[in-house]
C-alpha cells in the first residue's frame, strides 16, 4: 500500500511538471521562430534601400554585386525580381562561396516554418521573407530572402530535450522532501503502533518516543504514554489489592483446616471418610483460590503451559462433587481412557471443570444423571459434561459464556462460565456449549493433546459410576 501511494504521488508531481514544461517548450519554439523571422526581415529591410537605388539606376552589375556580398555575409539565398519580371539571385554553394545565378522561375510565396502552422521547422525546411523594392519610373520589384531552418530546429530540439530531462529531476526534487517526511511520519506511527501492541500484550511499562515529526504525532505519542502510565498504575493497584485479598483469605482457610483436623478425634469412625473428604474439599478450595488469584495477577503474556495427565485431574474433580450429587440423588458417571495427556496451564482444567460440574448438578433434576467423558481425537482432547437439565436454546448459548449472564431460579454472579472460558482459552483451548442428546446441555472443553515420553500405545477406555467413596469401575 505504501509503494502504491508513492507511485501515485510521483505520477501526480510528474503530471503537474509536464503541464508546466510543455507550454514552456511551446512558448520557446514560438519565440525562436519569431526571432529568426524578425532577424531575416530586418536584413531584408536593410538591403532594400541600396538595391532600390541600383535598380533605379539600371545598374544590373551593381545589383548582382550587392546580392553576392549580402549572400556571403549573411549565409543565405537572396533573389530579386525586377519590375519587368527579370529575376536575379545569389546563394552560397557547397564550397562556401557566394555566386550569382539566374533562376528560371520566381520561388516566392508564403514564408515557411511559421509558428501558426508548425512550432518545429521540418527537416530541410527554410525560412523566407519578402520585401518590396521601389524602382523610380519603372514600378516596384520584390526582394526574397531564404535561409535554412536547420540551426533553428536544432536549437528548439535542444531546449525541448533539456526540458524533458528536467522532468525526472524535477519529480525527484519535488518528491524527495515529501517522501522523506512521509517516511519519518510512518516510522513514528510504527513506533506508536508498537507501543500500543505492547500495551495490548500486557507490557504496561512500554513507552514511545515523543520526539516525533509534527505536532499532531507528538501529541498522539504523549497521549499514548499518558494512557500507558494510567494503565500501569491501575494494574499495579490491582495486583496489590489481589495480593492483600489472597493473604487475608488464605489465613482463615488455614485456620479452618486446623479446626477440622482438631475435630477428627471427636468424630466416630463411621465419619472418618466424610472428614477426609471435607479436608480434601478445603484443600481444593484453597488451591482453587490460590490458582485463581495467581491467574488474575499473572502477566497477560505469561501463558506458560505444561503437559498434564488429564484423567487423574478429572477423576479427582468428579470425586470432589460426588457428595453433592448424592445429596440430590444424582448419579454421576465417568468414562475415560487409561491415560490422556493434555497441554494446559496449571489449574485451568480443574477450575473450569468445577464450574461445569457445579452448573450440571445445580440444574439437573433429582434422580438424574450427569455424564462426564474424556475422548482423544488426534491432536485434540475433549472433556464433555452432559446433564439432564432444562438446557439452553440456541440463541442463549453464546450469551451464556459472557460475563454477567445468569438464568434460572438459582442465585448466580454470572461469571462462572466466563472464567472457565478465560482459563481454557489461555492454554490454547476453547469451551463450547451444545444441546444435550434429547434433553439437557452438553459442555465441551477442547484442549490441545500431548503425548509425553513413550506413551504412544493406545489403551482401552474405562468407565465408572462415581460416588462419595470413589469411582466404581464398570
C-alpha positions in Angstrom: 0.0 0.0 0.0 2.8 2.4 0.8 4.5 1.7 -2.5 1.3 2.4 -4.4 0.9 5.7 -2.5 4.5 6.7 -3.5 3.9 5.8 -7.2 0.7 7.8 -7.3 2.4 10.8 -5.6 5.2 10.7 -8.2 2.7 10.5 -11.0 0.8 13.5 -9.8 4.0 15.5 -9.5 5.1 14.4 -12.9 1.7 15.4 -14.4 2.0 18.9 -12.8 5.5 19.4 -14.1 4.6 18.1 -17.5 1.7 20.6 -17.6 4.2 23.4 -16.9 7.1 22.3 -19.1 5.1 21.5 -22.3 3.7 25.1 -22.6 7.2 26.4 -21.7 8.7 24.5 -24.6 5.9 25.6 -26.9 6.5 29.2 -26.0 10.2 28.9 -26.6 9.6 27.5 -30.1 7.2 30.4 -30.8 9.8 32.9 -29.6 12.7 31.3 -31.6 10.6 31.2 -34.8 9.5 34.8 -34.4 13.1 36.0 -33.5 14.5 34.2 -36.6 11.9 35.6 -38.9 12.4 39.1 -37.4 16.1 38.9 -38.0 15.6 37.9 -41.5 13.0 40.7 -42.1 15.5 43.2 -40.6 18.1 42.0 -43.0 15.7 42.4 -45.9 14.8 46.0 -44.8 18.5 46.9 -44.5 19.2 45.6 -48.0 16.1 47.1 -49.7 17.5 50.7 -49.9 20.7 50.1 -51.8 19.1 47.6 -54.1 16.3 50.1 -54.9 18.9 52.7 -55.8 20.8 50.3 -58.0 17.7 49.1 -59.8 16.5 52.7 -60.3 19.9 53.5 -62.0 19.6 50.3 -64.1 22.8 49.0 -62.7 22.4 45.3 -63.2 26.1 44.6 -62.3 25.7 46.6 -59.1 22.6 44.6 -58.2 24.5 41.3 -58.7 27.4 42.6 -56.7 25.1 43.6 -53.8 23.4 40.2 -53.9 26.7 38.2 -53.8 28.0 40.3 -51.0 24.9 40.0 -49.0 24.6 36.3 -49.5 28.2 35.8 -48.5 27.8 37.9 -45.4 24.5 36.5 -44.2 25.0 32.9 -45.4 21.6 32.8 -47.1 19.9 32.9 -50.5 18.9 36.2 -52.0 16.7 36.8 -55.0 15.4 40.0 -56.7 12.6 40.3 -59.2 12.7 43.4 -61.4 9.5 45.2 -62.4 9.8 43.7 -65.8 9.8 40.2 -64.4 13.6 39.6 -64.7 14.9 37.5 -61.8 18.4 37.7 -60.4 19.7 35.8 -57.4 22.8 34.7 -55.3 23.4 31.8 -53.0 26.3 30.2 -51.2 27.5 26.9 -52.8 28.9 23.8 -51.2 32.4 25.4 -51.1 31.2 28.3 -49.1 31.4 30.8 -52.0 28.5 33.1 -53.0 27.7 33.1 -56.6 25.2 34.9 -58.7 22.6 32.9 -60.7 19.5 33.5 -62.8 16.5 31.4 -61.5 14.2 30.0 -64.2 11.2 30.9 -62.1 10.4 33.1 -59.2 10.3 31.0 -56.0 8.3 33.3 -53.7 5.2 32.6 -51.7 4.2 32.2 -48.1 7.2 32.2 -45.7 7.9 28.6 -44.5 8.2 27.5 -40.8 5.8 29.9 -39.4 4.6 29.0 -35.8 0.9 29.3 -36.7 1.3 26.0 -38.6 4.3 24.3 -37.1 6.3 25.2 -33.9 9.2 22.9 -35.0 10.5 23.6 -38.6 10.5 20.4 -40.7 13.7 18.6 -41.7 15.2 20.6 -44.6 12.8 23.4 -44.1 13.7 27.1 -44.8 12.6 30.4 -43.5 11.7 33.1 -46.2 10.9 36.8 -46.1 9.8 39.1 -49.0 10.3 42.8 -49.1 9.1 45.3 -51.7 11.6 47.4 -53.7 10.7 50.8 -55.1 12.2 51.5 -58.6 11.6 55.1 -59.8 9.8 55.3 -63.1 9.6 51.6 -63.6 7.2 50.3 -60.9 8.2 48.0 -58.0 10.3 44.9 -57.5 10.5 42.2 -54.9 13.4 41.1 -52.6 13.3 37.5 -51.4 15.5 36.2 -48.6 15.6 32.4 -47.9 17.5 30.8 -45.0 17.9 27.2 -43.9 15.9 26.4 -40.7 18.3 23.5 -39.6 20.0 25.6 -37.0 16.7 26.9 -35.6 15.3 23.3 -35.5 18.4 22.1 -33.6 18.1 24.9 -31.0 14.4 24.1 -30.4 15.1 20.4 -30.1 17.9 21.0 -27.7 15.7 23.1 -25.5 12.9 20.5 -25.6 15.3 17.7 -24.8 16.7 19.7 -21.9 13.2 20.3 -20.6 12.4 16.6 -21.0 15.5 15.7 -18.9 14.5 18.2 -16.3 11.2 16.3 -15.8 12.6 13.3 -13.8 14.9 15.6 -11.9 12.0 17.9 -11.1 9.9 14.9 -9.9 12.7 13.7 -7.7 13.4 17.2 -6.3 9.7 17.7 -5.5 9.0 14.2 -4.3 12.2 13.7 -2.2 11.2 16.0 0.7 7.7 14.6 0.7 9.0 11.0 0.7 11.5 11.8 3.5 8.7 13.5 5.6 6.4 10.6 4.9 8.9 8.0 5.8 9.6 9.8 9.1 5.9 10.0 9.8 5.3 6.3 9.1 8.3 5.5 11.2 6.8 7.4 14.1 3.4 5.8 13.5 5.0 2.4 13.6 6.7 3.2 16.9 3.4 4.4 18.3 1.7 1.2 16.9 4.4 -1.0 18.5 3.8 0.7 21.9 0.0 0.1 21.6 0.5 -3.5 20.7 2.9 -3.9 23.6 0.3 -2.5 25.9 -2.3 -4.9 24.5 0.1 -7.8 25.2 0.4 -6.7 28.8 3.7 -4.9 28.7 2.5 -1.9 30.6 5.9 -0.4 31.0 6.2 0.2 27.3 6.6 3.9 26.2 7.0 5.6 22.8 9.4 8.4 22.0 7.7 11.8 21.9 10.2 13.5 19.5 8.0 12.8 16.5 7.6 14.6 13.2 4.9 17.2 13.5 2.8 18.5 16.4 -0.1 16.0 15.8 2.2 13.0 16.2 3.9 14.5 19.2 0.5 15.0 20.8 -0.6 11.4 19.9 2.7 10.0 21.4 2.2 12.0 24.6 -1.4 10.7 24.9 -0.4 7.1 24.4 2.3 7.4 27.0 -0.1 9.0 29.4 -2.6 6.2 28.8 0.2 3.6 29.3 1.1 5.3 32.7 -2.6 5.2 33.8 -2.9 1.5 32.8 0.3 0.6 34.5 -0.8 2.4 37.7 -4.2 0.6 37.6 -2.6 -2.8 37.1 -0.2 -2.3 40.0 -3.0 -1.2 42.2 -5.0 -4.3 41.1 -2.1 -6.6 41.8 -1.5 -5.1 45.2 -5.2 -5.4 46.0 -5.3 -9.1 44.9 -2.2 -9.8 46.9 -3.9 -8.4 50.0 -7.0 -10.4 49.3 -5.0 -13.6 48.9 -3.3 -13.0 52.2 -6.5 -12.2 54.1 -8.4 -15.2 52.7 -5.6 -17.7 53.0 -5.1 -17.2 56.7 -8.8 -18.0 57.6 -8.6 -21.0 55.2 -5.5 -22.3 57.1 -7.3 -21.8 60.4 -10.4 -23.6 59.1 -8.3 -26.6 58.1 -6.6 -26.7 61.6 -10.0 -26.7 63.2 -11.2 -29.5 61.1 -8.1 -31.5 61.9 -8.6 -30.9 65.6 -12.2 -32.1 65.2 -11.1 -35.6 64.0 -10.5 -37.2 67.4 -14.1 -36.3 68.4 -15.7 -38.0 65.4 -16.9 -41.6 65.2 -15.0 -43.9 62.9 -18.0 -44.0 60.6 -17.5 -40.3 59.8 -13.8 -40.6 59.1 -14.2 -40.9 55.4 -16.5 -37.9 55.4 -14.0 -36.0 57.4 -11.2 -36.8 55.0 -13.4 -35.7 52.1 -14.2 -32.4 53.9 -10.4 -31.8 54.4 -9.9 -32.6 50.7 -12.7 -30.1 49.8 -11.0 -27.4 51.9 -7.6 -28.1 50.3 -9.2 -28.0 46.9 -10.9 -24.7 47.7 -7.6 -23.2 49.0 -5.8 -24.5 45.9 -8.5 -23.1 43.6 -8.5 -19.7 45.3 -4.7 -19.5 45.1 -4.6 -20.5 41.4 -7.4 -18.1 40.5 -5.6 -15.2 42.2 -2.3 -16.1 40.6 -4.1 -16.3 37.2 -5.7 -12.8 37.8 -2.3 -11.3 38.9 -0.3 -13.0 36.2 1.1 -11.1 33.2 -1.3 -11.5 30.2 1.6 -12.6 28.0 2.7 -15.1 30.6 0.7 -18.1 29.5 3.2 -20.9 30.3 1.7 -24.3 29.7 2.7 -27.8 30.7 1.8 -31.4 30.0 -0.6 -32.8 32.5 -2.4 -36.2 32.9 -6.0 -35.1 32.4 -7.7 -38.3 33.5 -6.3 -38.0 37.0 -7.4 -34.4 37.3 -10.9 -35.1 36.0 -11.3 -38.1 38.3 -10.3 -36.0 41.4 -12.7 -33.2 40.5 -15.6 -35.6 39.9 -14.9 -37.3 43.3 -15.0 -33.9 45.0 -18.5 -33.3 43.7 -19.8 -36.8 44.4 -21.1 -35.9 47.9 -23.1 -33.0 46.4 -24.6 -35.4 43.8 -25.6 -37.9 46.4 -27.4 -35.3 48.5 -29.6 -34.7 45.4 -29.8 -38.3 44.4 -28.0 -37.5 41.1 -25.9 -40.3 39.6 -22.5 -39.3 38.1 -20.8 -41.4 35.5 -17.2 -41.1 34.3 -15.9 -42.5 31.0 -12.3 -42.0 30.1 -9.2 -43.8 28.7 -6.4 -45.2 30.9 -4.4 -42.0 30.2 -5.0 -38.8 28.4 -2.3 -36.2 28.2 -3.1 -32.5 27.5 -1.2 -29.2 27.2 -2.7 -26.7 29.6 -2.0 -24.1 32.2 -1.7 -25.3 35.8 -5.1 -25.4 37.5 -7.0 -24.4 34.4 -8.7 -27.7 33.7 -9.7 -28.3 37.4 -11.2 -24.8 37.8 -13.1 -24.9 34.5 -14.4 -28.4 35.2 -15.5 -27.4 38.7 -17.6 -24.6 37.1 -19.2 -27.1 34.7 -19.9 -29.7 37.3 -21.4 -27.0 39.6 -23.8 -25.9 36.9 -24.6 -29.5 35.8 -25.5 -30.6 39.4 -27.4 -27.3 40.0 -29.7 -27.7 37.0 -30.1 -31.5 36.9 -33.3 -32.9 38.3 -33.3 -35.2 41.3 -32.6 -38.7 40.2 -31.0 -37.5 37.0 -27.6 -38.4 35.5 -24.5 -36.3 34.9 -22.2 -37.8 32.4 -18.5 -37.0 32.2 -16.5 -38.3 29.3 -12.9 -37.8 28.1 -12.1 -38.5 24.4 -8.9 -38.2 22.4 -9.1 -37.5 18.7 -5.7 -36.9 17.0 -4.1 -33.7 18.3 -7.2 -32.7 20.3 -8.5 -33.8 23.6 -12.1 -33.2 24.7 -13.8 -33.3 28.1 -17.6 -33.5 27.9 -20.1 -32.8 30.8 -23.7 -33.6 30.0 -26.6 -33.0 32.3 -30.4 -33.7 32.0 -31.5 -30.2 33.0 -33.7 -27.8 31.0 -30.8 -26.9 28.7 -30.4 -23.6 26.7 -31.9 -22.5 23.4 -29.5 -21.8 20.6 -30.0 -18.0 21.0 -28.6 -18.1 24.6 -25.7 -20.5 24.4 -23.2 -17.8 23.1 -24.5 -15.3 25.6 -24.1 -17.8 28.5 -20.3 -17.6 28.0 -20.3 -13.9 28.5 -19.6 -12.2 31.9 -22.7 -11.3 33.9 -25.1 -13.7 32.2 -27.4 -15.7 34.5 -30.7 -17.5 34.3 -32.9 -19.7 36.4 -34.1 -19.8 40.0 -30.6 -20.3 41.4 -28.7 -17.2 42.6 -25.7 -16.6 40.4 -23.0 -13.9 39.8 -22.9 -14.8 36.1 -19.1 -15.0 36.0 -18.5 -18.8 36.3 -18.6 -19.8 32.6 -16.8 -16.6 31.6 -13.9 -17.5 34.0 -13.9 -21.0 32.6 -13.7 -19.6 29.0 -10.8 -17.4 30.0 -8.9 -20.2 31.7 -9.3 -22.7 28.8 -8.5 -20.1 26.1 -5.4 -19.0 27.9 -4.0 -22.5 27.2 -5.0 -22.6 23.6 -8.3 -24.5 24.1 -11.9 -23.4 23.9 -15.2 -24.0 25.7 -18.3 -24.9 23.7 -22.0 -25.4 24.7 -24.2 -27.8 22.8 -27.6 -29.2 23.1 -27.8 -32.4 25.0 -28.8 -35.7 23.4 -32.6 -35.5 23.8 -32.6 -33.0 26.7 -30.2 -31.1 28.9 -26.9 -29.4 27.9 -23.5 -30.6 26.9 -20.5 -28.5 27.8 -17.3 -29.4 25.9 -13.8 -28.5 26.9 -11.5 -28.7 23.9 -7.8 -28.9 24.8 -4.5 -29.4 23.0 -3.5 -33.0 23.2 0.1 -34.0 24.2 1.9 -37.3 24.2 4.9 -37.2 26.7 7.6 -39.8 26.8 6.7 -43.2 25.3 3.0 -43.1 26.0 2.2 -43.8 22.4 0.3 -47.1 22.8 -3.4 -46.6 22.8 -5.1 -48.1 25.9 -8.7 -49.3 26.3 -11.2 -46.9 27.8 -12.7 -47.4 31.3 -16.0 -46.2 32.7 -17.2 -45.8 36.3 -20.1 -44.8 38.4 -18.8 -42.2 40.9 -19.9 -42.0 44.5 -18.6 -40.2 47.5 -16.5 -43.2 48.4 -14.8 -43.1 44.9 -15.4 -44.4 41.4 -16.8 -47.9 41.0 -15.4 -49.5 37.8 -18.0 -50.9 35.4 
